[in-house]
Amino acid sequence: MESITAIEAFTALAQPTRLAAFRLLVQQEQAGLPAGEIARHLDVPHNTMSTHLAILARSGLVSVERHSRSMIYRAELKAVRQLVLFMLKDCCNGRPELCAPLIKDIARSSSTAGTCCG
């Protein structure tokens, strides 16, 4: 991952509604959610939610697929994995054993949440 790609992803997440929408999509990763349902769940006007979802899609953190008249959004866990790996690439100055507690926390968090990082 290049720095500019990471910056675009972090920029997309650096807004409360987009962050909430992304977290909701991570929870519903397998099935995805229609844009209208995301808007209702977050109590955001549909046109505003569409703009936020478009920003998340351009960043590569979510994908969208048309199903009849609905647009179904899904979190792109591969992009999340690449972003995390980018952040931890040189973790602990070449001493991976120092990162063990962080890796353990990530594994514990994802196993209790019931999601995987694909």
LOLOLO-741148 format. One record per residue: residue in one letter; chain; x, y, z of N, C-alpha, C in turn. Coordinates in nm, 2 decimals. Last residue first. Layout:
<fikols>
+-----+-------+--------+--------+--------+--------+--------+--------+--------+--------+--------+
: res : chain :   n_xx :   n_yy :   n_zz :  ca_xx :  ca_yy :  ca_zz :   c_xx :   c_yy :   c_zz :
+-----+-------+--------+--------+--------+--------+--------+--------+--------+--------+--------+
:   A :     A :      X :      Y :      Z :      X :      Y :      Z :      X :      Y :      Z :
...
+-----+-------+--------+--------+--------+--------+--------+--------+--------+--------+--------+
</fikols>
This chain:
<fikols>
+-----+-------+--------+--------+--------+--------+--------+--------+--------+--------+--------+
: res : chain :   n_xx :   n_yy :   n_zz :  ca_xx :  ca_yy :  ca_zz :   c_xx :   c_yy :   c_zz :
+-----+-------+--------+--------+--------+--------+--------+--------+--------+--------+--------+
:   G :     A :  -1.09 :  -1.14 :   0.66 :  -1.08 :  -1.20 :   0.53 :  -0.95 :  -1.22 :   0.48 :
:   C :     A :  -1.11 :  -1.09 :   0.93 :  -1.05 :  -0.99 :   0.85 :  -1.01 :  -1.05 :   0.72 :
:   C :     A :  -1.43 :  -1.15 :   1.09 :  -1.29 :  -1.19 :   1.04 :  -1.24 :  -1.08 :   0.96 :
:   T :     A :  -1.62 :  -1.12 :   1.38 :  -1.59 :  -1.09 :   1.24 :  -1.45 :  -1.14 :   1.21 :
:   G :     A :  -1.69 :  -1.15 :   1.64 :  -1.75 :  -1.25 :   1.55 :  -1.72 :  -1.21 :   1.41 :
:   A :     A :  -1.59 :  -1.02 :   1.85 :  -1.68 :  -0.94 :   1.77 :  -1.75 :  -1.03 :   1.67 :
:   T :     A :  -1.40 :  -1.19 :   1.95 :  -1.52 :  -1.16 :   2.04 :  -1.63 :  -1.09 :   1.96 :
:   S :     A :  -1.22 :  -1.19 :   1.75 :  -1.28 :  -1.32 :   1.78 :  -1.41 :  -1.29 :   1.87 :
:   S :     A :  -1.13 :  -0.93 :   1.74 :  -1.20 :  -0.98 :   1.62 :  -1.27 :  -1.11 :   1.66 :
:   S :     A :  -1.00 :  -0.91 :   1.99 :  -1.11 :  -0.82 :   1.96 :  -1.19 :  -0.88 :   1.84 :
:   R :     A :  -0.80 :  -1.10 :   1.97 :  -0.90 :  -1.12 :   2.07 :  -1.02 :  -1.03 :   2.04 :
:   A :     A :  -0.64 :  -0.99 :   1.76 :  -0.70 :  -1.13 :   1.75 :  -0.82 :  -1.15 :   1.85 :
:   I :     A :  -0.57 :  -0.75 :   1.88 :  -0.64 :  -0.75 :   1.76 :  -0.71 :  -0.88 :   1.74 :
:   D :     A :  -0.42 :  -0.85 :   2.10 :  -0.54 :  -0.77 :   2.13 :  -0.63 :  -0.76 :   2.00 :
:   K :     A :  -0.21 :  -0.98 :   1.97 :  -0.30 :  -1.05 :   2.06 :  -0.43 :  -0.98 :   2.08 :
:   I :     A :  -0.09 :  -0.76 :   1.85 :  -0.14 :  -0.87 :   1.77 :  -0.24 :  -0.95 :   1.85 :
:   L :     A :   0.00 :  -0.63 :   2.09 :  -0.09 :  -0.56 :   1.99 :  -0.16 :  -0.67 :   1.90 :
:   P :     A :   0.18 :  -0.81 :   2.20 :   0.06 :  -0.77 :   2.27 :  -0.05 :  -0.71 :   2.18 :
:   A :     A :   0.38 :  -0.83 :   1.99 :   0.29 :  -0.95 :   2.02 :   0.17 :  -0.90 :   2.10 :
:   C :     A :   0.56 :  -0.64 :   1.93 :   0.43 :  -0.62 :   1.88 :   0.33 :  -0.73 :   1.92 :
:   L :     A :   0.80 :  -0.75 :   2.02 :   0.74 :  -0.63 :   2.10 :   0.60 :  -0.60 :   2.05 :
:   E :     A :   0.85 :  -0.94 :   1.83 :   0.81 :  -0.98 :   1.96 :   0.75 :  -0.87 :   2.05 :
:   P :     A :   0.96 :  -0.80 :   1.61 :   0.81 :  -0.83 :   1.61 :   0.76 :  -0.88 :   1.75 :
:   R :     A :   1.16 :  -0.57 :   1.57 :   1.15 :  -0.66 :   1.68 :   1.00 :  -0.70 :   1.70 :
:   G :     A :   1.17 :  -0.36 :   1.38 :   1.23 :  -0.49 :   1.35 :   1.23 :  -0.60 :   1.46 :
:   N :     A :   1.04 :  -0.15 :   1.53 :   1.18 :  -0.14 :   1.47 :   1.24 :  -0.28 :   1.45 :
:   C :     A :   0.77 :  -0.19 :   1.58 :   0.87 :  -0.21 :   1.69 :   1.02 :  -0.22 :   1.64 :
:   C :     A :   0.67 :  -0.24 :   1.26 :   0.63 :  -0.24 :   1.40 :   0.76 :  -0.27 :   1.49 :
:   D :     A :   0.66 :  -0.17 :   0.99 :   0.79 :  -0.17 :   1.06 :   0.77 :  -0.17 :   1.21 :
:   K :     A :   0.38 :  -0.21 :   0.94 :   0.48 :  -0.27 :   0.86 :   0.62 :  -0.28 :   0.93 :
:   L :     A :   0.15 :  -0.12 :   1.05 :   0.23 :  -0.20 :   1.14 :   0.35 :  -0.26 :   1.07 :
:   M :     A :   0.02 :   0.02 :   0.85 :   0.05 :   0.09 :   0.97 :   0.15 :   0.02 :   1.06 :
:   F :     A :  -0.01 :  -0.18 :   0.66 :   0.07 :  -0.06 :   0.63 :   0.11 :   0.01 :   0.75 :
:   L :     A :  -0.18 :  -0.35 :   0.80 :  -0.05 :  -0.39 :   0.77 :   0.04 :  -0.28 :   0.73 :
:   V :     A :  -0.41 :  -0.19 :   0.79 :  -0.35 :  -0.22 :   0.92 :  -0.21 :  -0.27 :   0.90 :
:   L :     A :  -0.45 :  -0.18 :   0.51 :  -0.43 :  -0.05 :   0.59 :  -0.37 :  -0.08 :   0.72 :
:   Q :     A :  -0.50 :  -0.44 :   0.45 :  -0.38 :  -0.37 :   0.39 :  -0.35 :  -0.25 :   0.47 :
:   R :     A :  -0.74 :  -0.49 :   0.60 :  -0.62 :  -0.56 :   0.63 :  -0.49 :  -0.49 :   0.57 :
:   V :     A :  -0.90 :  -0.31 :   0.46 :  -0.88 :  -0.29 :   0.60 :  -0.75 :  -0.36 :   0.64 :
:   A :     A :  -0.91 :  -0.44 :   0.21 :  -0.85 :  -0.30 :   0.22 :  -0.82 :  -0.27 :   0.36 :
:   K :     A :  -1.03 :  -0.67 :   0.28 :  -0.90 :  -0.68 :   0.23 :  -0.83 :  -0.54 :   0.24 :
:   L :     A :  -1.29 :  -0.59 :   0.35 :  -1.19 :  -0.63 :   0.46 :  -1.05 :  -0.64 :   0.41 :
:   E :     A :  -1.49 :  -0.36 :   0.27 :  -1.38 :  -0.44 :   0.20 :  -1.28 :  -0.47 :   0.30 :
:   A :     A :  -1.83 :  -0.37 :   0.35 :  -1.70 :  -0.34 :   0.39 :  -1.60 :  -0.42 :   0.31 :
:   R :     A :  -2.08 :  -0.30 :   0.11 :  -2.01 :  -0.40 :   0.19 :  -1.88 :  -0.34 :   0.23 :
:   Y :     A :  -2.41 :  -0.21 :  -0.01 :  -2.27 :  -0.17 :   0.03 :  -2.21 :  -0.28 :   0.12 :
:   I :     A :  -2.63 :  -0.21 :  -0.27 :  -2.59 :  -0.29 :  -0.15 :  -2.44 :  -0.25 :  -0.13 :
:   M :     A :  -2.89 :  -0.03 :  -0.39 :  -2.74 :  -0.04 :  -0.39 :  -2.70 :  -0.10 :  -0.26 :
:   S :     A :  -3.19 :  -0.15 :  -0.55 :  -3.11 :  -0.12 :  -0.43 :  -2.96 :  -0.12 :  -0.46 :
:   R :     A :  -3.33 :  -0.24 :  -0.76 :  -3.33 :  -0.10 :  -0.74 :  -3.24 :  -0.05 :  -0.63 :
:   S :     A :  -3.12 :  -0.51 :  -0.82 :  -3.25 :  -0.45 :  -0.86 :  -3.25 :  -0.30 :  -0.85 :
:   H :     A :  -2.85 :  -0.43 :  -0.67 :  -2.94 :  -0.55 :  -0.67 :  -3.08 :  -0.49 :  -0.70 :
:   R :     A :  -2.52 :  -0.32 :  -0.73 :  -2.66 :  -0.30 :  -0.76 :  -2.74 :  -0.43 :  -0.75 :
:   E :     A :  -2.28 :  -0.28 :  -0.49 :  -2.33 :  -0.36 :  -0.60 :  -2.48 :  -0.34 :  -0.61 :
:   V :     A :  -1.98 :  -0.14 :  -0.37 :  -2.12 :  -0.13 :  -0.39 :  -2.16 :  -0.22 :  -0.51 :
:   S :     A :  -1.74 :  -0.15 :  -0.10 :  -1.78 :  -0.17 :  -0.24 :  -1.93 :  -0.16 :  -0.25 :
:   V :     A :  -1.51 :   0.04 :   0.10 :  -1.64 :  -0.03 :   0.08 :  -1.66 :  -0.05 :  -0.07 :
:   L :     A :  -1.26 :   0.14 :   0.08 :  -1.29 :   0.07 :   0.21 :  -1.43 :   0.00 :   0.20 :
:   G :     A :  -1.19 :   0.29 :  -0.14 :  -1.16 :   0.15 :  -0.14 :  -1.20 :   0.07 :  -0.02 :
:   S :     A :  -1.25 :   0.55 :  -0.16 :  -1.13 :   0.52 :  -0.08 :  -1.09 :   0.37 :  -0.09 :
:   R :     A :  -1.49 :   0.54 :  -0.29 :  -1.37 :   0.59 :  -0.36 :  -1.24 :   0.56 :  -0.29 :
:   A :     A :  -1.65 :   0.45 :  -0.08 :  -1.63 :   0.37 :  -0.19 :  -1.50 :   0.41 :  -0.27 :
:   L :     A :  -1.65 :   0.68 :   0.09 :  -1.60 :   0.55 :   0.14 :  -1.57 :   0.45 :   0.02 :
:   I :     A :  -1.78 :   0.85 :  -0.08 :  -1.65 :   0.88 :  -0.04 :  -1.58 :   0.76 :   0.01 :
:   A :     A :  -2.03 :   0.73 :  -0.11 :  -1.95 :   0.75 :  -0.23 :  -1.80 :   0.78 :  -0.19 :
:   L :     A :  -2.12 :   0.75 :   0.15 :  -2.09 :   0.62 :   0.10 :  -2.01 :   0.63 :  -0.03 :
:   H :     A :  -2.17 :   1.03 :   0.17 :  -2.07 :   0.97 :   0.25 :  -2.03 :   0.83 :   0.20 :
:   T :     A :  -2.37 :   1.06 :  -0.03 :  -2.24 :   1.13 :  -0.05 :  -2.13 :   1.06 :   0.04 :
:   S :     A :  -2.57 :   0.90 :   0.08 :  -2.51 :   0.87 :  -0.05 :  -2.38 :   0.93 :  -0.07 :
:   M :     A :  -2.63 :   1.05 :   0.31 :  -2.57 :   0.92 :   0.33 :  -2.50 :   0.88 :   0.19 :
:   T :     A :  -2.75 :   1.27 :   0.19 :  -2.63 :   1.29 :   0.27 :  -2.55 :   1.16 :   0.28 :
:   N :     A :  -2.98 :   1.15 :   0.09 :  -2.88 :   1.21 :   0.00 :  -2.75 :   1.24 :   0.07 :
:   H :     A :  -3.10 :   1.05 :   0.33 :  -3.06 :   0.96 :   0.22 :  -2.95 :   1.02 :   0.13 :
:   P :     A :  -3.01 :   1.18 :   0.65 :  -3.08 :   1.19 :   0.52 :  -3.02 :   1.11 :   0.41 :
:   V :     A :  -2.96 :   0.95 :   0.92 :  -2.90 :   1.05 :   0.83 :  -2.99 :   1.06 :   0.70 :
:   D :     A :  -2.97 :   0.75 :   1.12 :  -3.06 :   0.87 :   1.12 :  -2.99 :   0.98 :   1.05 :
:   L :     A :  -2.85 :   0.51 :   1.09 :  -2.77 :   0.62 :   1.14 :  -2.84 :   0.75 :   1.16 :
:   H :     A :  -3.05 :   0.36 :   0.98 :  -2.99 :   0.31 :   1.11 :  -2.91 :   0.43 :   1.17 :
:   R :     A :  -3.11 :   0.50 :   0.75 :  -3.21 :   0.49 :   0.86 :  -3.15 :   0.45 :   0.99 :
:   A :     A :  -2.87 :   0.46 :   0.61 :  -2.92 :   0.60 :   0.64 :  -3.02 :   0.60 :   0.75 :
:   I :     A :  -2.88 :   0.19 :   0.58 :  -2.77 :   0.25 :   0.65 :  -2.81 :   0.39 :   0.70 :
:   E :     A :  -3.10 :   0.16 :   0.43 :  -3.10 :   0.10 :   0.56 :  -2.99 :   0.16 :   0.64 :
:   G :     A :  -3.03 :   0.28 :   0.19 :  -3.14 :   0.34 :   0.27 :  -3.14 :   0.29 :   0.41 :
:   A :     A :  -2.82 :   0.11 :   0.10 :  -2.79 :   0.25 :   0.14 :  -2.90 :   0.31 :   0.22 :
:   P :     A :  -2.83 :  -0.22 :   0.23 :  -2.87 :  -0.12 :   0.13 :  -2.84 :   0.02 :   0.18 :
:   L :     A :  -2.54 :  -0.41 :   0.33 :  -2.66 :  -0.33 :   0.36 :  -2.70 :  -0.24 :   0.25 :
:   G :     A :  -2.39 :  -0.73 :   0.36 :  -2.39 :  -0.60 :   0.32 :  -2.53 :  -0.53 :   0.36 :
:   A :     A :  -2.34 :  -1.00 :   0.44 :  -2.46 :  -0.97 :   0.36 :  -2.46 :  -0.83 :   0.30 :
:   Q :     A :  -2.07 :  -0.98 :   0.55 :  -2.11 :  -1.08 :   0.46 :  -2.23 :  -1.04 :   0.37 :
:   E :     A :  -2.07 :  -0.74 :   0.72 :  -1.98 :  -0.76 :   0.61 :  -2.03 :  -0.86 :   0.51 :
:   Q :     A :  -2.18 :  -0.60 :   0.93 :  -2.27 :  -0.67 :   0.84 :  -2.20 :  -0.72 :   0.71 :
:   Q :     A :  -1.97 :  -0.48 :   1.06 :  -2.06 :  -0.57 :   1.14 :  -2.14 :  -0.66 :   1.04 :
:   V :     A :  -1.89 :  -0.31 :   0.85 :  -1.80 :  -0.42 :   0.90 :  -1.88 :  -0.53 :   0.98 :
:   L :     A :  -2.10 :  -0.14 :   0.84 :  -2.08 :  -0.23 :   0.73 :  -1.98 :  -0.34 :   0.77 :
:   L :     A :  -2.06 :   0.00 :   1.09 :  -2.19 :  -0.08 :   1.06 :  -2.17 :  -0.18 :   0.95 :
:   R :     A :  -1.82 :   0.12 :   1.03 :  -1.83 :   0.02 :   1.14 :  -1.95 :  -0.06 :   1.12 :
:   F :     A :  -1.91 :   0.29 :   0.82 :  -1.81 :   0.19 :   0.79 :  -1.81 :   0.08 :   0.90 :
:   A :     A :  -2.08 :   0.46 :   0.96 :  -2.13 :   0.38 :   0.85 :  -2.03 :   0.26 :   0.82 :
:   A :     A :  -1.91 :   0.58 :   1.14 :  -2.02 :   0.50 :   1.19 :  -2.07 :   0.41 :   1.08 :
:   L :     A :  -1.74 :   0.71 :   0.96 :  -1.68 :   0.61 :   1.05 :  -1.79 :   0.52 :   1.10 :
:   R :     A :  -1.93 :   0.89 :   0.84 :  -1.86 :   0.79 :   0.76 :  -1.80 :   0.68 :   0.85 :
:   T :     A :  -2.00 :   1.04 :   1.07 :  -2.10 :   0.96 :   1.00 :  -2.04 :   0.85 :   0.91 :
:   P :     A :  -1.74 :   1.16 :   1.15 :  -1.82 :   1.07 :   1.23 :  -1.92 :   0.99 :   1.16 :
:   Q :     A :  -1.45 :   1.13 :   0.96 :  -1.57 :   1.20 :   0.97 :  -1.67 :   1.11 :   1.05 :
:   A :     A :  -1.22 :   0.99 :   0.87 :  -1.21 :   1.10 :   0.96 :  -1.33 :   1.19 :   0.97 :
:   L :     A :  -1.24 :   0.80 :   0.67 :  -1.29 :   0.76 :   0.80 :  -1.28 :   0.87 :   0.90 :
:   A :     A :  -1.12 :   0.93 :   0.46 :  -1.26 :   0.89 :   0.44 :  -1.32 :   0.85 :   0.58 :
:   T :     A :  -0.86 :   0.96 :   0.56 :  -0.94 :   1.08 :   0.53 :  -1.09 :   1.04 :   0.52 :
:   F :     A :  -0.78 :   0.70 :   0.55 :  -0.79 :   0.76 :   0.68 :  -0.88 :   0.89 :   0.67 :
:   A :     A :  -0.78 :   0.66 :   0.27 :  -0.86 :   0.58 :   0.36 :  -0.88 :   0.64 :   0.49 :
:   E :     A :  -0.59 :   0.85 :   0.19 :  -0.73 :   0.86 :   0.14 :  -0.82 :   0.78 :   0.23 :
:   I :     A :  -0.36 :   0.75 :   0.32 :  -0.41 :   0.88 :   0.36 :  -0.56 :   0.90 :   0.31 :
:   A :     A :  -0.33 :   0.51 :   0.18 :  -0.36 :   0.51 :   0.33 :  -0.42 :   0.64 :   0.37 :
:   T :     A :  -0.27 :   0.61 :  -0.07 :  -0.38 :   0.53 :  -0.05 :  -0.42 :   0.52 :   0.10 :
:   I :     A :  -0.03 :   0.75 :  -0.01 :  -0.14 :   0.83 :  -0.06 :  -0.27 :   0.74 :  -0.04 :
:   S :     A :   0.15 :   0.54 :   0.06 :   0.11 :   0.64 :   0.16 :  -0.02 :   0.71 :   0.11 :
:   E :     A :   0.05 :   0.22 :  -0.08 :   0.13 :   0.34 :  -0.08 :   0.07 :   0.44 :   0.02 :
:   M :     A :   0.09 :  -0.12 :   0.00 :   0.00 :   0.00 :   0.00 :   0.09 :   0.12 :   0.00 :
+-----+-------+--------+--------+--------+--------+--------+--------+--------+--------+--------+
</fikols>
